[in-house]
Amino acid sequence: MTMLSAEELRIEQAKTLAAPEPRYGLLATMLFAVMDLLYGRARSWSKFKVLEVIARVPYQAWEHVAYIAITQHYEHEDFARRVFDRVRESRRQQDNEQWHLLILEEWIHRHNIAESFLLHRVAPQVIAFFYYQMSWVLYVVKPEWSYRLNVDFETHAEHEYMLFAREHPELEQVPFESLFRKDYGDFATMADVVRQIGYDERVHKHESLAKLGMARFA
């Protein structure tokens, strides 16, 4: 994933915030409504953590389908290679979302942000389970549907992070100190980290957009 400078991140934030209000499909709208019902409409560190627990799910589902395809058709070398390339791409995307989750959890723990075990530990796993099944089934039936759902999810995440950075200018003065700094990136402030996460989500969105209309393992 490309790490941007502070100046570049501010430019990309402005692009996101200047874009027209996104319109989402029915499934994505229902998912966002459930999250707003459980965690409130306001953007928060804890709500973002839940978002990242769910964000990894489509990539896990696509990887699972790809491994099934390899198991069934490994004798076709060209096909197996194309499928494995998709597996590696899904892993890379999962890893990026995982760093987001770990950084957010570290921040929440360090600042003693109160969380409910049921609401912030159990509920996200339940939502992720159903989202996984949905992503998997859509991908098996028609990959475009699964990619489209992920486009909606990543678009929503991109806008939420960029809005959060604007809503909290105090983060411009908070240095980024993390155990995961070497793994994720060396940023001066937490504001830049939030903007970078938002930019990452945009990259994931464009990766899914590029696959719309393609064969499952073209």
C-alpha positions in Angstrom: 0.0 0.0 0.0 1.3 3.4 -0.9 2.2 5.7 2.0 1.6 9.4 1.3 3.3 12.4 2.8 1.4 14.8 5.1 0.8 17.3 2.3 -0.4 14.5 -0.1 -2.8 13.2 2.5 -4.4 16.6 3.0 -4.9 16.8 -0.8 -6.5 13.4 -0.9 -8.7 14.3 2.1 -9.9 17.4 0.3 -10.7 15.3 -2.8 -12.8 12.9 -0.7 -14.7 15.6 1.1 -15.3 17.5 -2.2 -16.8 14.4 -3.9 -20.6 14.1 -4.2 -22.5 12.4 -1.4 -22.2 8.6 -2.2 -25.3 6.5 -2.8 -25.2 3.0 -1.6 -27.0 -0.2 -2.5 -29.6 -1.9 -0.4 -27.4 -4.4 1.4 -24.7 -1.7 2.3 -27.5 0.7 3.4 -28.9 -2.0 5.8 -25.4 -2.7 7.2 -24.7 0.9 7.9 -28.1 1.3 9.5 -27.4 -1.6 11.9 -24.1 0.0 12.8 -25.6 3.4 13.4 -28.3 1.7 15.5 -25.7 -0.2 17.7 -23.0 2.4 17.9 -24.7 5.8 17.1 -24.3 8.0 14.0 -21.3 9.9 15.4 -17.9 8.8 14.3 -15.7 7.4 17.1 -12.6 5.3 17.6 -14.6 2.4 18.8 -17.0 2.5 15.9 -14.0 2.6 13.5 -12.6 -0.5 15.2 -15.8 -2.4 14.6 -15.7 -1.2 11.0 -12.2 -2.7 10.6 -13.3 -6.0 12.1 -15.9 -6.2 9.3 -13.7 -4.7 6.6 -11.4 -7.8 6.4 -14.3 -10.1 5.7 -14.8 -9.8 1.9 -11.1 -10.5 1.3 -11.3 -13.6 3.5 -14.4 -14.8 1.6 -12.8 -14.3 -1.8 -9.6 -16.0 -0.7 -11.7 -19.0 0.5 -13.4 -19.3 -2.9 -10.1 -19.0 -4.6 -8.6 -21.9 -2.6 -11.6 -24.1 -3.4 -11.1 -23.3 -7.1 -7.4 -24.2 -6.9 -8.3 -27.5 -5.1 -10.7 -28.4 -7.9 -8.6 -27.3 -10.9 -4.9 -27.4 -9.8 -4.1 -29.5 -12.8 -4.7 -26.4 -15.1 -1.4 -24.6 -14.4 -2.3 -21.2 -16.0 -5.7 -21.1 -14.2 -4.1 -22.1 -10.9 -1.5 -19.3 -11.3 -4.2 -16.7 -11.9 -6.2 -17.9 -9.0 -3.2 -17.8 -6.7 -2.4 -14.3 -7.7 -5.9 -13.4 -6.5 -5.2 -15.1 -3.2 -2.1 -13.1 -2.7 -4.0 -9.9 -3.5 -6.7 -10.7 -1.0 -4.1 -11.5 1.7 -2.4 -8.1 1.0 -5.7 -6.3 1.4 -6.5 -8.3 4.6 -3.2 -7.4 6.1 -3.7 -3.7 5.4 -7.1 -3.8 7.1 -5.5 -5.7 10.0 -3.0 -3.0 10.6 -5.8 -0.5 10.8 -7.5 -2.6 13.4 -4.4 -3.1 15.5 -3.6 0.6 15.5 -7.2 1.6 16.5 -7.2 -1.0 19.3 -3.9 0.2 20.5 -5.2 3.8 20.6 -8.4 2.8 22.5 -6.4 0.7 25.0 -3.8 3.5 25.6 -6.5 6.1 26.2 -8.7 3.9 28.4 -11.8 4.4 26.2 -14.6 2.5 27.8 -16.2 -0.3 25.7 -18.8 -2.9 26.3 -17.8 -6.5 25.9 -21.1 -7.4 24.3 -21.3 -4.4 22.0 -17.6 -4.1 21.0 -16.4 -7.7 21.2 -19.3 -10.0 20.6 -21.5 -8.0 18.3 -18.7 -7.2 15.7 -18.0 -10.9 15.4 -21.6 -11.6 14.8 -21.9 -8.9 12.2 -18.7 -10.1 10.5 -20.0 -13.7 10.4 -23.1 -12.7 8.5 -21.2 -10.3 6.3 -18.8 -13.1 5.4 -21.6 -15.4 4.4 -23.2 -12.6 2.3 -19.9 -11.8 0.6 -19.1 -15.5 -0.1 -22.5 -16.3 -1.5 -22.6 -13.2 -3.7 -19.1 -14.0 -5.0 -20.1 -17.5 -5.9 -23.3 -16.5 -7.6 -22.0 -13.4 -9.3 -18.7 -11.8 -8.3 -19.8 -8.4 -9.5 -22.4 -8.3 -6.7 -19.7 -9.0 -4.0 -17.3 -6.5 -5.5 -20.1 -3.9 -5.6 -20.9 -4.4 -2.0 -17.3 -4.0 -1.1 -17.1 -0.8 -3.1 -20.0 0.6 -1.1 -18.3 -0.4 2.2 -14.9 1.0 1.3 -16.4 4.2 0.0 -18.3 4.7 3.3 -15.1 4.0 5.3 -13.1 6.4 3.2 -15.6 9.2 3.8 -15.9 8.4 7.5 -12.2 8.6 8.2 -11.7 11.8 6.2 -14.6 13.4 8.0 -13.3 12.3 11.4 -9.9 13.9 10.7 -11.7 17.2 9.9 -13.9 17.0 13.0 -10.8 16.5 15.3 -8.2 19.1 14.5 -6.5 18.4 17.8 -5.1 15.2 16.2 -2.8 17.4 14.2 -0.8 18.0 17.4 -0.8 14.4 18.6 2.4 12.4 17.5 1.9 9.0 16.1 3.5 6.6 18.6 2.7 2.9 18.0 4.2 -0.5 18.2 3.0 -1.0 14.6 4.8 2.1 13.2 7.4 0.1 11.4 4.8 -2.2 10.0 2.3 0.4 8.8 4.2 3.6 8.2 6.1 6.4 9.7 3.7 9.3 10.2 4.2 12.5 12.2 0.7 12.8 13.6 -2.5 10.8 14.3 -4.3 13.1 11.9 -2.1 11.8 9.1 -2.7 8.2 10.2 -6.4 8.7 10.1 -6.2 10.3 6.6 -3.9 7.5 5.5 -6.4 4.8 6.6 -9.1 6.7 4.7 -6.9 6.8 1.6 -6.2 3.0 2.0 -9.9 2.4 1.9 -10.1 4.4 -1.3 -7.4 2.2 -2.8 -9.4 -0.9 -1.8 -12.5 0.6 -3.4 -10.7 1.2 -6.7 -9.3 -2.3 -6.6 -12.9 -3.7 -6.4 -14.2 -1.3 -9.0 -11.5 -2.6 -11.4 -12.9 -6.1 -11.1 -16.5 -5.2 -11.8 -17.6 -7.1 -15.0 -14.6 -9.3 -15.0 -14.8 -13.1 -14.8 -14.3 -14.6 -11.4 -10.6 -15.5 -12.0 -9.8 -13.7 -15.2 
